[in-house]
Structure formats: C-alpha cells, structure tokens
Amino acid sequence: MVGITKDGVIVEIADPDEVMLQIAYSLKDAIALDIMPFVHIQANEFEEKL
C-alpha cells in the first residue's frame, strides 16, 4: 500500500490521482502492457491507523 508506513502510520498523499497514474505507468513500462487488465489501482481514505 502506498501512503502507509511499515508501522501502520498513514501518510497523507497530496495528489493521489498523480500517484496512481505514476504507478500505472511504471507497471505498464516495467512489466508489460498485457498485465494492465488485471491491475486495479484505487485511492482510499483512512481516518485511523490500520
């Protein structure tokens, strides 16, 4: 998960849409375009520690 430390502390991401695009482009470029139909990227809002 992006935005959560190893200790479970939630870190705010200023622009989640931009981060999701960067992740999608990185996966597409690093792995393969064929994998993208199986990838689901979404933003979630949390108020407390997980």
LUMTORLUM-830314 format. One record per atom (N, C-alpha, C): residue number from 0; residue in one letter; atom name; x, y, z. Coordinates in nm, 4 decimals. Layout:
<pts>
+-----+---------+-------+----------+----------+----------+
! num ! residuo ! atomo !        u !        v !        w !
+-----+---------+-------+----------+----------+----------+
! NUM !       A !    CA !        X !        Y !        Z !
...
+-----+---------+-------+----------+----------+----------+
</pts>
This chain:
<pts>
+-----+---------+-------+----------+----------+----------+
! num ! residuo ! atomo !        u !        v !        w !
+-----+---------+-------+----------+----------+----------+
!   0 !       M !     N !   0.0835 !  -0.1171 !   0.0000 !
!   0 !       M !    CA !   0.0000 !   0.0000 !   0.0000 !
!   0 !       M !     C !   0.0882 !   0.1237 !   0.0000 !
!   1 !       V !     N !   0.0494 !   0.2182 !  -0.0754 !
!   1 !       V !    CA !   0.1200 !   0.3449 !  -0.0831 !
!   1 !       V !     C !   0.0587 !   0.4394 !   0.0196 !
!   2 !       G !     N !   0.1419 !   0.5079 !   0.0947 !
!   2 !       G !    CA !   0.0924 !   0.6030 !   0.1927 !
!   2 !       G !     C !   0.0759 !   0.5457 !   0.3318 !
!   3 !       I !     N !   0.1257 !   0.4234 !   0.3534 !
!   3 !       I !    CA !   0.1209 !   0.3619 !   0.4860 !
!   3 !       I !     C !   0.2601 !   0.3105 !   0.5185 !
!   4 !       T !     N !   0.3133 !   0.3526 !   0.6337 !
!   4 !       T !    CA !   0.4470 !   0.3106 !   0.6732 !
!   4 !       T !     C !   0.4454 !   0.1664 !   0.7239 !
!   5 !       K !     N !   0.5629 !   0.1096 !   0.7454 !
!   5 !       K !    CA !   0.5736 !  -0.0269 !   0.7976 !
!   5 !       K !     C !   0.5092 !  -0.0411 !   0.9347 !
!   6 !       D !     N !   0.5025 !   0.0697 !   1.0092 !
!   6 !       D !    CA !   0.4417 !   0.0693 !   1.1420 !
!   6 !       D !     C !   0.2906 !   0.0884 !   1.1368 !
!   7 !       G !     N !   0.2347 !   0.1052 !   1.0192 !
!   7 !       G !    CA !   0.0918 !   0.1237 !   1.0048 !
!   7 !       G !     C !   0.0456 !   0.2675 !   1.0152 !
!   8 !       V !     N !   0.1411 !   0.3597 !   1.0130 !
!   8 !       V !    CA !   0.1054 !   0.5012 !   1.0207 !
!   8 !       V !     C !   0.0651 !   0.5500 !   0.8816 !
!   9 !       I !     N !  -0.0463 !   0.6171 !   0.8749 !
!   9 !       I !    CA !  -0.0967 !   0.6689 !   0.7479 !
!   9 !       I !     C !  -0.0289 !   0.8011 !   0.7166 !
!  10 !       V !     N !   0.0244 !   0.8109 !   0.5953 !
!  10 !       V !    CA !   0.0927 !   0.9312 !   0.5495 !
!  10 !       V !     C !   0.0079 !   0.9923 !   0.4389 !
!  11 !       E !     N !  -0.0213 !   1.1199 !   0.4513 !
!  11 !       E !    CA !  -0.1045 !   1.1868 !   0.3519 !
!  11 !       E !     C !  -0.0315 !   1.1980 !   0.2189 !
!  12 !       I !     N !  -0.1029 !   1.1703 !   0.1120 !
!  12 !       I !    CA !  -0.0517 !   1.1884 !  -0.0237 !
!  12 !       I !     C !  -0.1225 !   1.3096 !  -0.0809 !
!  13 !       A !     N !  -0.0458 !   1.4112 !  -0.1164 !
!  13 !       A !    CA !  -0.1025 !   1.5384 !  -0.1598 !
!  13 !       A !     C !  -0.1872 !   1.5248 !  -0.2866 !
!  14 !       D !     N !  -0.1412 !   1.4458 !  -0.3835 !
!  14 !       D !    CA !  -0.2122 !   1.4315 !  -0.5109 !
!  14 !       D !     C !  -0.2258 !   1.2823 !  -0.5447 !
!  15 !       P !     N !  -0.3250 !   1.2151 !  -0.4877 !
!  15 !       P !    CA !  -0.3396 !   1.0713 !  -0.5109 !
!  15 !       P !     C !  -0.3622 !   1.0338 !  -0.6571 !
!  16 !       D !     N !  -0.4294 !   1.1199 !  -0.7330 !
!  16 !       D !    CA !  -0.4513 !   1.0902 !  -0.8747 !
!  16 !       D !     C !  -0.3185 !   1.0820 !  -0.9498 !
!  17 !       E !     N !  -0.2287 !   1.1738 !  -0.9207 !
!  17 !       E !    CA !  -0.0973 !   1.1739 !  -0.9850 !
!  17 !       E !     C !  -0.0175 !   1.0504 !  -0.9452 !
!  18 !       V !     N !  -0.0234 !   1.0130 !  -0.8188 !
!  18 !       V !    CA !   0.0488 !   0.8942 !  -0.7715 !
!  18 !       V !     C !  -0.0065 !   0.7684 !  -0.8378 !
!  19 !       M !     N !  -0.1383 !   0.7595 !  -0.8506 !
!  19 !       M !    CA !  -0.1980 !   0.6426 !  -0.9161 !
!  19 !       M !     C !  -0.1555 !   0.6344 !  -1.0627 !
!  20 !       L !     N !  -0.1497 !   0.7481 !  -1.1311 !
!  20 !       L !    CA !  -0.1023 !   0.7485 !  -1.2698 !
!  20 !       L !     C !   0.0431 !   0.7045 !  -1.2793 !
!  21 !       Q !     N !   0.1270 !   0.7529 !  -1.1868 !
!  21 !       Q !    CA !   0.2675 !   0.7136 !  -1.1866 !
!  21 !       Q !     C !   0.2821 !   0.5634 !  -1.1647 !
!  22 !       I !     N !   0.2037 !   0.5072 !  -1.0761 !
!  22 !       I !    CA !   0.2084 !   0.3630 !  -1.0503 !
!  22 !       I !     C !   0.1659 !   0.2867 !  -1.1751 !
!  23 !       A !     N !   0.0567 !   0.3286 !  -1.2365 !
!  23 !       A !    CA !   0.0078 !   0.2603 !  -1.3566 !
!  23 !       A !     C !   0.1109 !   0.2658 !  -1.4689 !
!  24 !       Y !     N !   0.1708 !   0.3831 !  -1.4920 !
!  24 !       Y !    CA !   0.2717 !   0.3956 !  -1.5973 !
!  24 !       Y !     C !   0.3956 !   0.3121 !  -1.5651 !
!  25 !       S !     N !   0.4343 !   0.3088 !  -1.4401 !
!  25 !       S !    CA !   0.5510 !   0.2295 !  -1.4011 !
!  25 !       S !     C !   0.5264 !   0.0809 !  -1.4235 !
!  26 !       L !     N !   0.4095 !   0.0342 !  -1.3860 !
!  26 !       L !    CA !   0.3763 !  -0.1069 !  -1.4082 !
!  26 !       L !     C !   0.3721 !  -0.1391 !  -1.5561 !
!  27 !       K !     N !   0.3097 !  -0.0513 !  -1.6320 !
!  27 !       K !    CA !   0.2979 !  -0.0726 !  -1.7766 !
!  27 !       K !     C !   0.4351 !  -0.0777 !  -1.8424 !
!  28 !       D !     N !   0.5230 !   0.0144 !  -1.8038 !
!  28 !       D !    CA !   0.6554 !   0.0220 !  -1.8650 !
!  28 !       D !     C !   0.7493 !  -0.0876 !  -1.8153 !
!  29 !       A !     N !   0.7418 !  -0.1207 !  -1.6870 !
!  29 !       A !    CA !   0.8365 !  -0.2156 !  -1.6283 !
!  29 !       A !     C !   0.7968 !  -0.3611 !  -1.6515 !
!  30 !       I !     N !   0.6682 !  -0.3895 !  -1.6503 !
!  30 !       I !    CA !   0.6257 !  -0.5295 !  -1.6611 !
!  30 !       I !     C !   0.5815 !  -0.5573 !  -1.8042 !
!  31 !       A !     N !   0.4631 !  -0.5147 !  -1.8358 !
!  31 !       A !    CA !   0.4119 !  -0.5318 !  -1.9713 !
!  31 !       A !     C !   0.2731 !  -0.4709 !  -1.9796 !
!  32 !       L !     N !   0.2379 !  -0.4253 !  -2.0947 !
!  32 !       L !    CA !   0.1055 !  -0.3687 !  -2.1169 !
!  32 !       L !     C !  -0.0025 !  -0.4744 !  -2.0959 !
!  33 !       D !     N !   0.0316 !  -0.6012 !  -2.1220 !
!  33 !       D !    CA !  -0.0660 !  -0.7100 !  -2.1105 !
!  33 !       D !     C !  -0.1159 !  -0.7304 !  -1.9680 !
!  34 !       I !     N !  -0.0412 !  -0.6865 !  -1.8692 !
!  34 !       I !    CA !  -0.0787 !  -0.7078 !  -1.7297 !
!  34 !       I !     C !  -0.1858 !  -0.6091 !  -1.6841 !
!  35 !       M !     N !  -0.1993 !  -0.4969 !  -1.7508 !
!  35 !       M !    CA !  -0.2861 !  -0.3889 !  -1.7040 !
!  35 !       M !     C !  -0.4340 !  -0.4279 !  -1.6864 !
!  36 !       P !     N !  -0.4911 !  -0.5160 !  -1.7670 !
!  36 !       P !    CA !  -0.6305 !  -0.5542 !  -1.7415 !
!  36 !       P !     C !  -0.6509 !  -0.6226 !  -1.6051 !
!  37 !       F !     N !  -0.5430 !  -0.6748 !  -1.5471 !
!  37 !       F !    CA !  -0.5523 !  -0.7453 !  -1.4198 !
!  37 !       F !     C !  -0.5138 !  -0.6580 !  -1.3004 !
!  38 !       V !     N !  -0.4781 !  -0.5337 !  -1.3263 !
!  38 !       V !    CA !  -0.4340 !  -0.4418 !  -1.2205 !
!  38 !       V !     C !  -0.5475 !  -0.3463 !  -1.1870 !
!  39 !       H !     N !  -0.5712 !  -0.3299 !  -1.0569 !
!  39 !       H !    CA !  -0.6741 !  -0.2363 !  -1.0111 !
!  39 !       H !     C !  -0.6084 !  -0.1395 !  -0.9134 !
!  40 !       I !     N !  -0.6069 !  -0.0135 !  -0.9472 !
!  40 !       I !    CA !  -0.5465 !   0.0898 !  -0.8632 !
!  40 !       I !     C !  -0.6581 !   0.1827 !  -0.8167 !
!  41 !       Q !     N !  -0.6649 !   0.2043 !  -0.6855 !
!  41 !       Q !    CA !  -0.7691 !   0.2923 !  -0.6334 !
!  41 !       Q !     C !  -0.7177 !   0.3696 !  -0.5134 !
!  42 !       A !     N !  -0.7810 !   0.4811 !  -0.4862 !
!  42 !       A !    CA !  -0.7480 !   0.5626 !  -0.3698 !
!  42 !       A !     C !  -0.8513 !   0.5354 !  -0.2607 !
!  43 !       N !     N !  -0.8035 !   0.5191 !  -0.1395 !
!  43 !       N !    CA !  -0.8904 !   0.5011 !  -0.0238 !
!  43 !       N !     C !  -0.8571 !   0.6075 !   0.0794 !
!  44 !       E !     N !  -0.9571 !   0.6511 !   0.1501 !
!  44 !       E !    CA !  -0.9359 !   0.7474 !   0.2580 !
!  44 !       E !     C !  -0.9490 !   0.6762 !   0.3912 !
!  45 !       F !     N !  -0.8489 !   0.6961 !   0.4786 !
!  45 !       F !    CA !  -0.8495 !   0.6364 !   0.6106 !
!  45 !       F !     C !  -0.8380 !   0.7457 !   0.7142 !
!  46 !       E !     N !  -0.9052 !   0.7283 !   0.8243 !
!  46 !       E !    CA !  -0.9021 !   0.8256 !   0.9334 !
!  46 !       E !     C !  -0.8110 !   0.7796 !   1.0463 !
!  47 !       E !     N !  -0.7901 !   0.6484 !   1.0596 !
!  47 !       E !    CA !  -0.7153 !   0.5948 !   1.1727 !
!  47 !       E !     C !  -0.6053 !   0.5008 !   1.1265 !
!  48 !       K !     N !  -0.5222 !   0.4600 !   1.2226 !
!  48 !       K !    CA !  -0.4183 !   0.3615 !   1.1969 !
!  48 !       K !     C !  -0.4837 !   0.2286 !   1.1614 !
!  49 !       L !     N !  -0.4267 !   0.1602 !   1.0628 !
!  49 !       L !    CA !  -0.4784 !   0.0294 !   1.0235 !
!  49 !       L !     C !  -0.4379 !  -0.0776 !   1.1195 !
+-----+---------+-------+----------+----------+----------+
</pts>
